Amino acid sequence: MSTKTHAKDWLNNLKKTLDSDEIWVKMEAITKIAQIDTPEAYTILLQALKDNEPQVRIKAIQAISKFKRKGGANKIARLLKDENTLVRRRAALTLGEIKEAKPILLDLLEYGSKVEKRYAAIALGAAKGKDTYSHLLKALDSENYEVRCGAVEGLGQMRERKATKPIIRCLKDDSPEVRIRAVDVLGILNDTRAVEPLIEAVRDPDKNVRWRAVYVLGHYSESGNQIAEDAIIKALEDEDWNVRRMAVLELRHGDDKVFTALMKRLKDKSKFVRRYAAYSLGRLGALKAVPDLVELLNDPELEVRDQARWALKKLGKQQLK
């Protein structure tokens, strides 16, 4: 049997493996097929894009992107409207790495469905390029919130601070999802012009916007921004437990004002807030919190008691230094 025939038989066996009911078996087969740079192997991988398992489709997208063959971008672009969010996102980010995909993406951004427009915008952001910024700015004015979401994420992918002002305006968008994406992107851009708008976002009516704003402000607080820290301290009084929990975790510097605010959270009605307040006090070295942490050893929740023990142990080691 010739080497060529043997390779063909091996490839056919791998193709049959893609009919397995086991996801990991199919994904392993794709990895092996991707190492064979032949038209036959490429065709098999294209077929795997239609697999009924999202993980397999994602694996196939990643494999196909490594082949330098025409037509692959078109096939992957079809998955921008896949039923699975992770598949759509992987297709978008992968298309951003393929040069031949840009005309396809621009066309979809203009004429595609709302879902295709959203993920085409993300892909264009990943692709970057001189004209991409203007296309994404235009998409920010779309009447559809999904398209605006994609444009915000796409600008985040570009990582250019000139996008800070347009993204800040998105904090006033009617859609909570757009506002959430705007907060996330302002964290990526790391521009101090975003601090005041993010502080205002901590008062957003949507709790998911609020906790994300607190999270992003934590990065500015860590760099020594006092007004960001003050806003986080105020967020400790938020009505939503997850916002309070995030605020507890994002206080990065230890001083009396921070310690006092955190100690108050040891009596929070949420066990998660009490737990992470104990963690933060131990991490920040709050020796003044020892009596309150000792009292927390009687908390009705096991995870809170365990965290209090951890904090006391850490503070005890600090006292020995």
Legacy VTK file of the C-alpha trace (Angstrom):
# vtk DataFile Version 3.0
C-alpha trace
ASCII
DATASET POLYDATA
POINTS 321 float
0.000 0.000 0.000
1.445 3.406 -0.969
2.025 6.198 1.519
-0.563 8.301 -0.296
-3.183 5.554 0.000
-2.351 5.035 3.669
-2.777 8.773 4.361
-6.112 8.770 2.551
-7.362 5.800 4.585
-6.240 7.490 7.807
-8.094 10.667 6.845
-11.242 8.672 6.006
-11.095 7.008 9.419
-10.843 10.411 11.068
-13.815 11.582 9.036
-15.859 8.642 10.347
-14.821 9.593 13.877
-16.692 12.875 13.434
-19.907 10.821 13.548
-19.146 9.830 17.153
-21.571 10.688 19.957
-18.647 11.791 22.126
-17.759 15.486 21.819
-14.154 15.028 22.926
-13.624 12.328 20.291
-14.828 14.636 17.536
-12.730 17.538 18.791
-9.625 15.343 18.917
-10.309 14.239 15.333
-10.534 17.863 14.204
-7.178 18.603 15.815
-5.586 15.768 13.857
-7.318 16.639 10.579
-6.134 20.235 10.900
-2.543 18.978 10.687
-3.138 17.624 7.183
-2.865 20.429 4.643
-4.827 18.854 1.796
-8.055 19.824 -0.006
-9.700 16.670 1.350
-8.880 17.582 4.957
-10.112 21.117 4.404
-13.424 19.850 3.006
-13.945 17.647 6.051
-13.343 20.588 8.371
-15.872 22.689 6.460
-18.437 19.942 7.024
-17.650 20.009 10.743
-18.936 23.601 10.833
-22.409 22.059 10.604
-21.937 19.708 13.559
-24.795 19.720 16.068
-22.422 20.401 19.001
-21.369 24.051 19.562
-17.949 23.025 20.934
-17.233 21.072 17.774
-18.260 23.973 15.547
-15.957 26.264 17.519
-13.087 23.801 17.147
-13.716 23.601 13.403
-13.683 27.399 13.098
-10.309 27.557 14.806
-8.923 24.773 12.602
-10.159 26.254 9.324
-8.668 29.671 10.096
-5.187 28.122 9.942
-5.662 26.996 6.335
-4.662 29.544 3.692
-7.494 28.718 1.309
-10.044 30.938 -0.378
-13.652 30.610 0.639
-13.049 29.810 4.290
-14.043 33.292 5.437
-17.409 33.000 3.698
-18.096 29.674 5.402
-17.175 31.000 8.832
-19.180 34.192 8.265
-22.333 32.089 8.024
-21.844 31.229 11.691
-22.240 34.855 12.723
-25.938 33.992 12.952
-25.399 30.632 14.672
-27.915 29.739 17.388
-25.120 29.596 19.973
-23.605 32.828 21.342
-20.150 31.332 21.880
-20.034 30.065 18.311
-21.019 33.488 16.980
-18.352 35.186 19.078
-15.629 32.744 18.059
-16.588 33.162 14.406
-16.396 36.944 14.782
-12.999 36.982 16.480
-11.621 34.495 13.977
-12.864 36.522 11.009
-11.072 39.496 12.505
-7.815 37.636 11.899
-8.543 36.786 8.249
-7.662 39.517 5.725
-10.041 38.321 3.020
-12.942 38.585 5.486
-13.051 42.375 5.740
-15.172 43.050 2.603
-17.560 40.323 3.731
-17.853 41.878 7.182
-18.429 45.384 5.819
-21.184 44.023 3.612
-22.809 42.232 6.549
-22.561 45.338 8.720
-24.487 47.238 6.065
-26.978 44.662 4.803
-26.981 41.675 7.182
-29.587 40.730 9.764
-29.375 42.447 13.149
-27.457 39.492 14.611
-25.044 39.404 11.676
-24.510 43.152 11.987
-23.746 42.813 15.677
-21.086 40.166 15.257
-19.717 41.687 12.062
-19.031 44.830 14.104
-17.158 42.791 16.720
-15.167 41.085 13.961
-14.283 44.401 12.330
-13.042 45.701 15.650
-10.794 42.669 15.994
-9.558 43.237 12.424
-8.798 46.914 13.166
-7.687 48.934 10.135
-7.840 52.624 9.221
-11.447 52.755 8.037
-12.895 50.431 10.684
-13.308 53.135 13.314
-15.636 55.253 11.170
-17.824 52.252 10.298
-18.202 51.348 13.973
-18.992 54.924 14.963
-21.790 54.915 12.405
-23.098 51.622 13.814
-23.356 53.244 17.260
-26.296 55.230 15.872
-28.203 52.153 14.713
-31.850 51.947 15.710
-31.291 48.357 16.840
-29.723 47.803 20.252
-27.978 44.601 19.148
-26.102 46.464 16.440
-25.145 49.177 18.920
-23.890 46.468 21.300
-21.722 45.044 18.545
-20.347 48.473 17.676
-19.420 49.135 21.319
-17.687 45.760 21.591
-15.961 46.311 18.260
-14.542 49.628 19.454
-13.347 47.837 22.565
-11.565 45.300 20.362
-9.727 48.165 18.656
-8.430 49.398 22.023
-8.051 53.002 20.875
-8.593 55.743 23.447
-10.129 58.054 20.854
-13.218 55.884 21.298
-13.591 56.935 24.952
-15.974 59.854 24.321
-18.342 57.957 21.997
-18.425 55.046 24.450
-19.139 57.374 27.374
-22.202 58.613 25.485
-23.387 54.999 25.318
-23.722 55.001 29.112
-26.961 56.929 28.476
-28.299 54.422 25.935
-31.884 53.240 26.344
-30.739 49.613 26.358
-29.219 48.199 29.576
-27.215 45.750 27.469
-25.578 48.568 25.537
-24.782 50.382 28.795
-23.267 47.188 30.217
-21.046 46.776 27.153
-20.041 50.446 27.372
-18.918 50.017 30.987
-16.883 46.949 30.063
-15.179 48.737 27.165
-14.329 51.754 29.307
-12.493 49.328 31.545
-10.517 48.074 28.546
-9.648 51.582 27.316
-8.318 52.593 30.752
-8.852 56.320 30.198
-9.212 58.564 33.262
-11.831 60.617 31.392
-14.168 57.705 32.055
-13.994 57.900 35.865
-16.728 60.506 36.438
-19.153 58.898 33.952
-18.509 55.503 35.561
-19.262 56.949 38.983
-22.585 58.118 37.591
-23.117 54.597 36.183
-22.891 53.232 39.740
-26.309 54.865 40.179
-27.743 53.285 37.018
-31.258 51.785 37.444
-29.964 48.428 36.163
-28.088 46.439 38.812
-25.874 44.715 36.243
-24.636 48.073 34.992
-23.952 49.130 38.581
-21.860 46.154 39.627
-19.818 46.276 36.437
-19.182 49.987 36.969
-17.947 49.228 40.476
-15.670 46.529 39.084
-14.130 48.880 36.504
-13.737 51.677 39.053
-11.715 49.239 41.138
-8.924 49.385 38.555
-8.812 53.167 38.761
-8.925 53.028 42.563
-5.971 50.654 42.563
-4.007 53.275 40.630
-4.675 55.785 43.397
-7.787 57.548 42.099
-9.473 58.752 45.286
-12.829 59.710 43.791
-13.114 56.233 42.315
-12.485 54.747 45.745
-15.054 57.041 47.366
-17.654 55.926 44.823
-16.924 52.284 45.630
-17.370 52.962 49.346
-20.774 54.510 48.621
-21.694 51.438 46.577
-21.390 49.377 49.781
-24.850 50.726 50.622
-26.429 49.642 47.328
-29.773 47.814 47.566
-28.466 44.912 45.466
-26.282 42.356 47.260
-24.121 41.685 44.203
-23.257 45.369 43.853
-22.288 45.430 47.544
-20.249 42.248 47.110
-18.357 43.732 44.190
-17.719 46.935 46.129
-16.299 44.913 49.018
-13.884 43.178 46.655
-12.850 46.313 44.761
-11.602 48.281 47.766
-7.885 47.839 47.152
-6.244 50.136 49.739
-6.354 49.782 53.496
-7.027 52.878 55.613
-9.373 53.653 58.501
-12.150 54.889 56.229
-12.068 51.699 54.154
-11.743 49.444 57.211
-14.709 51.077 58.928
-16.863 50.707 55.817
-15.887 47.046 55.395
-16.439 46.198 59.048
-20.004 47.440 58.721
-20.512 44.877 55.936
-19.638 42.054 58.340
-23.233 42.432 59.508
-24.695 42.594 56.000
-27.906 40.642 55.412
-26.256 38.792 52.516
-23.957 35.925 53.446
-21.904 36.588 50.309
-21.252 40.179 51.338
-20.316 39.134 54.885
-18.001 36.456 53.541
-16.128 38.739 51.160
-15.995 41.564 53.691
-14.101 39.179 55.977
-11.843 38.221 53.087
-11.064 41.846 52.201
-10.350 42.818 55.796
-7.893 39.959 56.097
-6.286 40.723 52.727
-5.886 44.418 53.538
-4.426 43.757 57.005
-7.189 45.395 59.065
-6.025 44.561 62.598
-8.751 46.768 64.072
-11.306 44.329 62.633
-10.134 41.394 64.798
-12.907 41.705 67.449
-15.603 41.875 64.773
-14.104 38.915 62.914
-14.036 36.888 66.117
-17.735 37.635 66.527
-18.270 36.450 62.956
-17.104 32.973 64.011
-20.657 32.520 65.289
-22.244 33.350 61.941
-25.010 30.908 60.929
-23.359 30.309 57.516
-20.421 27.902 57.332
-18.643 29.681 54.465
-18.785 32.961 56.399
-17.297 31.335 59.499
-14.555 29.711 57.417
-13.680 33.035 55.799
-13.546 34.726 59.203
-11.092 32.044 60.414
-8.959 32.596 57.327
-8.907 36.366 57.900
-8.005 35.993 61.579
-5.194 33.603 60.704
-3.819 36.038 58.125
-4.048 38.960 60.536
-2.373 36.872 63.237
0.593 36.251 60.958
0.786 39.961 60.261
0.994 40.731 63.977
3.994 38.412 64.293
5.992 40.328 61.681
LINES 1 322
321 0 1 2 3 4 5 6 7 8 9 10 11 12 13 14 15 16 17 18 19 20 21 22 23 24 25 26 27 28 29 30 31 32 33 34 35 36 37 38 39 40 41 42 43 44 45 46 47 48 49 50 51 52 53 54 55 56 57 58 59 60 61 62 63 64 65 66 67 68 69 70 71 72 73 74 75 76 77 78 79 80 81 82 83 84 85 86 87 88 89 90 91 92 93 94 95 96 97 98 99 100 101 102 103 104 105 106 107 108 109 110 111 112 113 114 115 116 117 118 119 120 121 122 123 124 125 126 127 128 129 130 131 132 133 134 135 136 137 138 139 140 141 142 143 144 145 146 147 148 149 150 151 152 153 154 155 156 157 158 159 160 161 162 163 164 165 166 167 168 169 170 171 172 173 174 175 176 177 178 179 180 181 182 183 184 185 186 187 188 189 190 191 192 193 194 195 196 197 198 199 200 201 202 203 204 205 206 207 208 209 210 211 212 213 214 215 216 217 218 219 220 221 222 223 224 225 226 227 228 229 230 231 232 233 234 235 236 237 238 239 240 241 242 243 244 245 246 247 248 249 250 251 252 253 254 255 256 257 258 259 260 261 262 263 264 265 266 267 268 269 270 271 272 273 274 275 276 277 278 279 280 281 282 283 284 285 286 287 288 289 290 291 292 293 294 295 296 297 298 299 300 301 302 303 304 305 306 307 308 309 310 311 312 313 314 315 316 317 318 319 320
